[in-house]
Amino acid sequence: MLLEIFQEHNNEIDSLIEKGFAAGTVERYHTCKKHVTDLIKQKHKINNKTLILNT
């Protein structure tokens, strides 16, 4: 659920690049999601397949 919300947010931000959001800011949102994903996988010892099935 958390990663779904994160992805929805990133999708919305992607569409705002030309409307005031800098590309670097958008890239940092994507990097943040990657770090959160990695943390979840590490702490809960789950793999990509499990994350994809649950998102």
N, C-alpha and C positions, 0 to 999 in steps of 0.2 A: 504494500500500500504506500509506504513512504517513498519508494523509488518511482512508483507511478505518478505520484504528486510532483515529485522532483522533475520527472520528465515532462509532464504537462507544463510546469512552470518554465522549463528551458525551451520548450516549443514556443510558448508565448513570447519569451524574451528574444528568441531567434527572429521572430517577425518584427521586432522593434528596432533592429539594428539600424535601419535607415530612418527611424523616427525618434532618434535621440539617444539610443544606447550605443556605446562604443563597442566595436568588435572585440576589444580586449576584455571588456566587462562580461560580455556573453561567453567568451572563452573561459573565463574564471568560473562562471556558473557551471559549465560543463565539467571543468576540472574538479570542482567541489563535489558534483554528483559522483564522479569516478572515485574520489577518495572515500565518500560515504559508502559506496558499493563495496569497495575493497575492505573497509572496516567491518562491515556487516559479514562479509565472507570470512574474514579472519576470526572475528570474535565468536561467530556461530558455527564455524567450520562447515560451511556449505559451499557448493560449487555454482558455476554460472548457470548450469541447467536448472538447478533448484530455484535460483533467483528468477530466471526467465519464466518458469512455470508459475511462480507465485506473484508475478507482476502483471 
